[in-house]
Amino acid sequence: MTIQIGSSSVLIIVLGCIVAVAVFKYTASTHYGPVSRGDLVGAIGSGVAVATLLALLLNASPEQTPLPVSRPDVAPTAPAR
């Protein structure tokens, strides 16, 4: 099964990953105390937040086509008296 992903969706995912890596590297270099790894939870959280905000701002949701409205051929009439 092949899933088609639009170019704007790929851009949003890539930008979220870039922000997450940048936050991870920044927290590793500014950590006080012994040398340790960066803040993984903060990096993932910031990447997800950026991707979510970009998706909402750029409206990267799949396009939905409206369903055709079926109209009756004959209009209903009141019974004759």
C-alpha positions as a Markdown table, in Angstrom:
| # | Residue | x | y | z |
|---|---|---|---|---|
| 1 | Met | 0.0 | 0.0 | 0.0 |
| 2 | Thr | 1.4 | 3.4 | -1.0 |
| 3 | Ile | 0.5 | 6.5 | 1.0 |
| 4 | Gln | 0.8 | 9.8 | -0.8 |
| 5 | Ile | 2.0 | 12.7 | 1.4 |
| 6 | Gly | 1.7 | 16.2 | 0.2 |
| 7 | Ser | 4.7 | 18.4 | -0.1 |
| 8 | Ser | 3.5 | 20.8 | 2.5 |
| 9 | Ser | 3.0 | 17.9 | 5.0 |
| 10 | Val | 6.6 | 16.8 | 4.3 |
| 11 | Leu | 7.9 | 20.3 | 4.9 |
| 12 | Ile | 6.0 | 20.5 | 8.2 |
| 13 | Ile | 7.5 | 17.2 | 9.4 |
| 14 | Val | 11.0 | 18.1 | 8.4 |
| 15 | Leu | 10.8 | 21.5 | 10.1 |
| 16 | Gly | 9.5 | 19.9 | 13.3 |
| 17 | Cys | 12.4 | 17.5 | 13.2 |
| 18 | Ile | 14.9 | 20.3 | 12.6 |
| 19 | Val | 13.5 | 22.2 | 15.6 |
| 20 | Ala | 13.7 | 19.1 | 17.8 |
| 21 | Val | 17.3 | 18.5 | 16.9 |
| 22 | Ala | 18.2 | 22.1 | 17.5 |
| 23 | Val | 16.5 | 22.1 | 20.9 |
| 24 | Phe | 18.3 | 18.8 | 21.8 |
| 25 | Lys | 21.7 | 20.2 | 20.8 |
| 26 | Tyr | 21.1 | 23.5 | 22.6 |
| 27 | Thr | 20.1 | 21.8 | 25.9 |
| 28 | Ala | 23.1 | 19.6 | 25.7 |
| 29 | Ser | 25.5 | 22.5 | 25.3 |
| 30 | Thr | 23.9 | 24.8 | 27.9 |
| 31 | His | 23.5 | 22.2 | 30.7 |
| 32 | Tyr | 25.1 | 23.1 | 34.0 |
| 33 | Gly | 27.1 | 20.4 | 35.8 |
| 34 | Pro | 28.6 | 17.3 | 34.4 |
| 35 | Val | 28.5 | 16.7 | 30.7 |
| 36 | Ser | 25.3 | 14.9 | 29.8 |
| 37 | Arg | 22.9 | 14.4 | 27.0 |
| 38 | Gly | 20.3 | 17.0 | 26.0 |
| 39 | Asp | 16.7 | 17.2 | 27.1 |
| 40 | Leu | 15.1 | 14.5 | 25.0 |
| 41 | Val | 11.5 | 15.2 | 26.3 |
| 42 | Gly | 11.8 | 18.9 | 25.7 |
| 43 | Ala | 13.2 | 18.3 | 22.2 |
| 44 | Ile | 10.3 | 16.0 | 21.2 |
| 45 | Gly | 7.8 | 18.3 | 22.8 |
| 46 | Ser | 9.1 | 21.4 | 21.0 |
| 47 | Gly | 9.2 | 19.5 | 17.7 |
| 48 | Val | 5.7 | 18.3 | 18.0 |
| 49 | Ala | 4.5 | 21.7 | 19.1 |
| 50 | Val | 6.1 | 23.4 | 16.0 |
| 51 | Ala | 4.7 | 20.7 | 13.7 |
| 52 | Thr | 1.2 | 21.1 | 15.1 |
| 53 | Leu | 1.2 | 24.9 | 14.9 |
| 54 | Leu | 2.5 | 24.8 | 11.3 |
| 55 | Ala | -0.2 | 22.3 | 10.4 |
| 56 | Leu | -2.9 | 24.4 | 11.9 |
| 57 | Leu | -1.5 | 27.6 | 10.4 |
| 58 | Leu | -0.9 | 26.2 | 6.9 |
| 59 | Asn | -4.0 | 24.1 | 6.9 |
| 60 | Ala | -2.2 | 20.9 | 5.9 |
| 61 | Ser | -5.2 | 18.7 | 6.3 |
| 62 | Pro | -6.2 | 16.4 | 3.4 |
| 63 | Glu | -8.7 | 18.1 | 1.1 |
| 64 | Gln | -12.2 | 16.7 | 1.3 |
| 65 | Thr | -14.5 | 16.8 | -1.6 |
| 66 | Pro | -18.1 | 17.6 | -0.8 |
| 67 | Leu | -20.6 | 14.9 | -1.4 |
| 68 | Pro | -23.1 | 15.5 | -4.2 |
| 69 | Val | -26.5 | 16.5 | -3.0 |
| 70 | Ser | -29.3 | 14.4 | -4.6 |
| 71 | Arg | -32.4 | 16.2 | -5.2 |
| 72 | Pro | -35.8 | 14.6 | -5.9 |
| 73 | Asp | -37.0 | 14.7 | -9.5 |
| 74 | Val | -40.6 | 15.5 | -8.5 |
| 75 | Ala | -41.5 | 18.0 | -5.8 |
| 76 | Pro | -43.9 | 16.6 | -3.2 |
| 77 | Thr | -47.4 | 18.2 | -3.5 |
| 78 | Ala | -50.3 | 18.3 | -1.0 |
| 79 | Pro | -53.1 | 15.8 | -1.7 |
| 80 | Ala | -56.1 | 17.2 | -3.6 |
| 81 | Arg | -59.4 | 17.6 | -1.8 |
